[in-house]
Amino acid sequence: MKSKFGARFLITILVSSLISIAILFATYKYSQQSLPKQALPLPTTPTSQDLSTIIDTNQTSESTDDLKAKPAHEHLGYCLHLPILMYHHIQPMKRAEANNQKGLTVEPQVFDQQLAYLLKQGYHTIGVMDLVNALKNKTTLPAKSIIITLDDGYSDNNEFALPTGEKYKFLLNFMIPTGFIDKGGYLGIKTLQAMDKSKYAAFYPHGVNHLLLAFQTDEVVNSETKNSIATLQKDLGKIDPVYTYPSGSYNDHVIDMLKNNGYVAAFSTISGATQCDSEIYSLERIRIGNYPMTTYGF
């Protein structure tokens, strides 16, 4: 009798324990489903930043792959693979931080290392019109051709960028907003004329006041595009009619106006290295930062 009672007692205890464990497990699962899931941190690989006062959504990135040249859409017509590198400031980072220009700055020693690497890998620069003519005539270009552009006409372009371009015999193309010439932090007319004597410097219009053309009236677009190249031609002589959209802002109507004003091509801020005759007024570029060129697919 006692043994039966003891066995029943043990079974009762065991069943109660199992029920308690089941209740605890169910409670735990419910609490986990009720709580919000913890978001994983974003990758900490380099990100691109645009002008300090204007965000350009064409080129932001959260991964190393995004920094490499990739077509943003299907390309049509006759196309060539031709990387066009895009820089802004070349200056010491301490100066950039003091002037709130860190996001647009590549340090001089990094710029030197980047050009040295490109030269070692067999890359060489070509002129902008070499690309334009190749697309128009559907001809090829030498292997490992590149174009290097520097936007906005900052004074450090003469101080640090041009000497480095001359050191490695790379042609640098400076995109100049003519309304900023001789203003603080920008290239002056005498400096531009001195730079123009170098066979490793070329200049192109980047508007007058660095305005977003897609949001301007026809009158303003005409003024920005006509006057900018006219000023450079007056001060520097012959300037090839290739425009660079400030902050990458344009639309089909702006392109039509560029054509009417005699321009044969234009640089965008669309990320990529595929240049097509059907998109000659929106040539792709690769924004370069303070990282090895392998980061950008070279």
C-alpha positions as CSV (number, residue, x, y, z in Angstrom):
1,M,0.0,0.0,0.0
2,K,2.8,2.4,0.9
3,S,4.7,1.5,-2.3
4,K,1.6,2.3,-4.4
5,F,1.1,5.6,-2.6
6,G,4.8,6.5,-3.0
7,A,4.7,5.7,-6.7
8,R,1.6,7.8,-7.3
9,F,3.2,10.7,-5.3
10,L,6.4,10.6,-7.5
11,I,4.3,10.5,-10.7
12,T,2.3,13.5,-9.5
13,I,5.5,15.4,-8.8
14,L,6.9,14.5,-12.2
15,V,3.8,15.6,-14.1
16,S,3.6,18.9,-12.1
17,S,7.3,19.6,-13.0
18,L,6.7,18.9,-16.7
19,I,3.7,21.2,-16.7
20,S,5.7,23.9,-15.0
21,I,8.5,23.6,-17.5
22,A,6.1,23.7,-20.4
23,I,4.4,26.9,-19.0
24,L,7.8,28.6,-18.5
25,F,8.9,27.7,-22.1
26,A,5.7,29.0,-23.6
27,T,6.0,32.2,-21.6
28,Y,9.6,32.7,-22.8
29,K,8.6,32.2,-26.4
30,Y,5.7,34.6,-26.2
31,S,7.9,37.3,-24.6
32,Q,10.6,36.9,-27.4
33,Q,7.9,37.3,-30.1
34,S,6.5,40.4,-28.3
35,L,9.8,42.2,-28.0
36,P,11.0,44.3,-31.0
37,K,14.0,42.7,-32.8
38,Q,17.4,44.4,-32.3
39,A,18.5,46.0,-35.5
40,L,21.9,44.9,-36.7
41,P,24.5,47.7,-37.0
42,L,25.2,49.0,-40.5
43,P,28.6,48.1,-42.1
44,T,31.4,50.5,-41.2
45,T,33.0,50.5,-44.6
46,P,33.7,53.9,-46.2
47,T,30.8,56.1,-47.3
48,S,30.8,58.9,-49.8
49,Q,29.8,62.4,-49.0
50,D,28.8,65.2,-51.3
51,L,29.1,69.0,-51.1
52,S,28.8,70.3,-47.5
53,T,25.5,72.1,-48.2
54,I,23.9,69.7,-50.8
55,I,23.3,66.0,-50.5
56,D,23.7,64.1,-53.8
57,T,21.7,60.8,-53.5
58,N,23.3,59.4,-56.7
59,Q,26.3,58.3,-54.7
60,T,26.0,57.3,-51.1
61,S,27.1,53.9,-50.0
62,E,27.0,51.6,-47.1
63,S,29.3,48.8,-48.4
64,T,32.6,48.5,-50.2
65,D,30.9,47.0,-53.2
66,D,28.8,50.2,-53.6
67,L,32.0,52.2,-54.0
68,K,33.0,50.2,-57.1
69,A,31.8,51.2,-60.5
70,K,28.4,49.7,-61.2
71,P,25.9,50.7,-63.9
72,A,22.8,52.4,-62.4
73,H,20.6,51.2,-65.3
74,E,20.7,49.3,-68.6
75,H,23.1,51.0,-71.0
76,L,22.1,51.5,-74.7
77,G,24.0,52.2,-77.8
78,Y,27.8,52.2,-78.3
79,C,29.5,51.9,-75.0
80,L,33.1,51.9,-73.6
81,H,34.4,51.0,-70.2
82,L,36.2,54.1,-69.1
83,P,36.6,55.1,-65.5
84,I,36.3,58.8,-64.8
85,L,37.6,59.6,-61.3
86,M,35.9,62.4,-59.4
87,Y,37.7,64.4,-56.7
88,H,37.1,67.8,-55.0
89,H,39.6,69.0,-52.3
90,I,43.1,67.7,-52.1
91,Q,44.4,69.0,-48.8
92,P,45.6,68.0,-45.3
93,M,42.8,66.6,-43.2
94,K,43.5,69.0,-40.3
95,R,42.7,71.9,-42.7
96,A,39.7,70.1,-44.0
97,E,38.3,69.6,-40.5
98,A,38.9,73.2,-39.6
99,N,36.9,74.3,-42.7
100,N,34.2,71.7,-42.4
101,Q,35.4,70.1,-45.7
102,K,36.3,66.6,-44.5
103,G,33.7,64.8,-46.5
104,L,35.0,66.2,-49.8
105,T,38.7,65.9,-49.0
106,V,41.4,63.4,-50.1
107,E,44.7,63.9,-48.2
108,P,47.7,64.8,-50.4
109,Q,49.7,61.7,-49.4
110,V,46.7,59.5,-50.2
111,F,46.3,61.2,-53.6
112,D,49.9,60.6,-54.3
113,Q,49.6,56.9,-53.3
114,Q,46.5,56.5,-55.5
115,L,48.2,58.0,-58.6
116,A,51.4,56.0,-58.0
117,Y,49.3,52.8,-57.8
118,L,47.4,53.6,-61.0
119,L,50.7,54.3,-62.8
120,K,52.2,51.0,-61.5
121,Q,49.1,49.1,-62.7
122,G,49.5,50.5,-66.2
123,Y,46.7,53.1,-66.2
124,H,47.2,56.3,-68.1
125,T,45.0,59.4,-68.6
126,I,43.4,60.5,-71.8
127,G,41.8,63.9,-72.7
128,V,38.1,64.4,-72.3
129,M,37.6,65.0,-76.0
130,D,39.3,61.7,-76.7
131,L,36.4,59.9,-75.0
132,V,33.8,62.2,-76.6
133,N,35.2,61.5,-80.1
134,A,35.5,57.8,-79.5
135,L,31.8,57.6,-78.5
136,K,30.7,59.8,-81.4
137,N,32.8,57.9,-84.0
138,K,32.3,54.5,-82.3
139,T,36.0,53.8,-82.0
140,T,38.0,52.1,-79.3
141,L,40.4,53.6,-76.7
142,P,43.7,52.2,-75.4
143,A,43.4,49.7,-72.6
144,K,43.5,51.1,-69.0
145,S,42.6,54.6,-70.1
146,I,41.2,56.8,-67.4
147,I,40.1,60.5,-66.9
148,I,40.7,62.4,-63.7
149,T,38.3,65.3,-62.7
150,L,38.4,67.7,-59.8
151,D,35.3,69.7,-59.2
152,D,34.7,73.2,-57.9
153,G,38.0,74.9,-58.5
154,Y,39.4,75.0,-55.0
155,S,42.7,76.7,-54.4
156,D,44.2,73.5,-53.0
157,N,43.9,71.9,-56.4
158,N,46.9,74.0,-57.5
159,E,48.7,73.6,-54.2
160,F,48.6,69.8,-54.0
161,A,46.8,68.2,-56.9
162,L,48.5,69.6,-60.0
163,P,52.1,69.0,-58.7
164,T,51.1,65.4,-58.1
165,G,49.6,65.0,-61.5
166,E,52.7,66.4,-63.0
167,K,54.8,64.1,-60.9
168,Y,53.1,61.0,-62.4
169,K,52.4,62.6,-65.8
170,F,48.6,62.3,-65.3
171,L,46.3,64.9,-67.0
172,L,44.0,66.5,-64.4
173,N,40.7,68.2,-65.5
174,F,39.5,71.0,-63.3
175,M,35.8,71.9,-63.3
176,I,35.5,75.6,-62.6
177,P,32.4,77.5,-61.3
178,T,33.5,80.8,-62.8
179,G,31.5,82.9,-60.3
180,F,33.8,81.7,-57.5
181,I,37.1,82.7,-59.3
182,D,39.2,84.9,-57.0
183,K,37.0,84.3,-54.0
184,G,38.4,83.0,-50.7
185,G,39.4,79.3,-50.9
186,Y,39.0,79.2,-54.7
187,L,41.4,79.5,-57.6
188,G,42.2,83.0,-58.8
189,I,42.5,84.1,-62.4
190,K,46.3,84.5,-62.3
191,T,46.6,81.1,-60.7
192,L,44.4,79.5,-63.4
193,Q,46.4,81.2,-66.1
194,A,49.7,79.8,-64.6
195,M,48.1,76.3,-64.2
196,D,47.0,76.5,-67.9
197,K,50.6,76.5,-69.0
198,S,51.0,73.0,-67.7
199,K,50.3,70.2,-70.2
200,Y,48.8,68.2,-67.3
201,A,46.0,70.7,-66.6
202,A,42.7,71.2,-68.5
203,F,39.7,73.3,-67.6
204,Y,36.0,72.9,-68.1
205,P,32.9,74.9,-67.2
206,H,31.0,74.0,-64.0
207,G,28.4,76.8,-64.1
208,V,28.8,80.3,-62.8
209,N,27.2,80.0,-59.3
210,H,27.2,76.2,-58.9
211,L,23.4,76.1,-59.2
212,L,21.2,72.9,-59.4
213,L,20.2,73.3,-63.0
214,A,17.2,70.9,-62.8
215,F,15.4,73.5,-60.6
216,Q,16.2,76.7,-62.5
217,T,14.4,78.7,-65.1
218,D,15.4,78.5,-68.7
219,E,16.9,82.0,-68.4
220,V,19.1,80.9,-65.5
221,V,20.2,77.7,-67.2
222,N,21.1,79.7,-70.3
223,S,23.1,82.2,-68.2
224,E,24.9,79.5,-66.2
225,T,25.9,77.4,-69.2
226,K,26.7,80.2,-71.7
227,N,28.6,82.6,-69.3
228,S,30.7,79.9,-67.6
229,I,32.4,78.7,-70.8
230,A,32.6,82.3,-72.2
231,T,34.5,83.4,-69.1
232,L,37.0,80.5,-69.3
233,Q,37.5,81.1,-73.0
234,K,38.1,84.8,-72.4
235,D,40.6,84.2,-69.6
236,L,42.3,80.9,-70.7
237,G,41.7,80.6,-74.5
238,K,40.2,77.6,-76.2
239,I,37.9,75.5,-73.9
240,D,36.2,72.3,-75.1
241,P,32.4,72.5,-74.7
242,V,31.9,69.8,-72.1
243,Y,29.9,70.7,-69.0
244,T,29.9,69.4,-65.5
245,Y,26.5,69.5,-63.7
246,P,26.8,71.1,-60.2
247,S,25.9,68.4,-57.7
248,G,24.8,66.2,-60.6
249,S,21.6,68.1,-61.1
250,Y,20.1,67.9,-64.6
251,N,17.1,66.6,-66.6
252,D,16.2,66.1,-70.2
253,H,15.3,69.7,-70.7
254,V,18.6,70.9,-69.3
255,I,20.3,68.5,-71.7
256,D,18.4,70.0,-74.7
257,M,19.5,73.4,-73.6
258,L,23.1,72.3,-73.4
259,K,22.9,71.0,-76.9
260,N,21.4,74.2,-78.1
261,N,24.3,76.1,-76.4
262,G,26.9,74.1,-78.3
263,Y,27.9,71.6,-75.6
264,V,28.9,68.1,-76.9
265,A,28.9,66.2,-73.6
266,A,28.5,66.5,-69.9
267,F,29.7,64.9,-66.7
268,S,27.2,63.6,-64.1
269,T,27.7,62.3,-60.6
270,I,26.1,58.9,-61.5
271,S,28.3,56.2,-60.2
272,G,29.8,53.9,-62.8
273,A,32.4,53.5,-65.5
274,T,30.3,52.6,-68.6
275,Q,30.2,55.5,-71.0
276,C,27.7,55.3,-73.9
277,D,27.0,57.5,-76.9
278,S,23.4,57.5,-75.9
279,E,24.3,59.0,-72.6
280,I,27.1,61.3,-73.6
281,Y,25.3,64.1,-71.7
282,S,25.4,62.1,-68.5
283,L,28.9,60.6,-68.4
284,E,29.4,58.4,-65.3
285,R,32.1,59.0,-62.7
286,I,33.5,57.3,-59.6
287,R,33.8,59.4,-56.5
288,I,37.2,58.7,-54.9
289,G,37.9,59.1,-51.1
290,N,40.8,58.4,-48.7
291,Y,41.1,54.7,-49.5
292,P,43.3,52.5,-51.7
293,M,42.3,52.3,-55.3
294,T,41.5,48.6,-54.9
295,T,38.5,49.8,-52.9
296,Y,37.1,51.4,-56.0
297,G,37.6,48.4,-58.3
298,F,41.1,49.1,-59.7
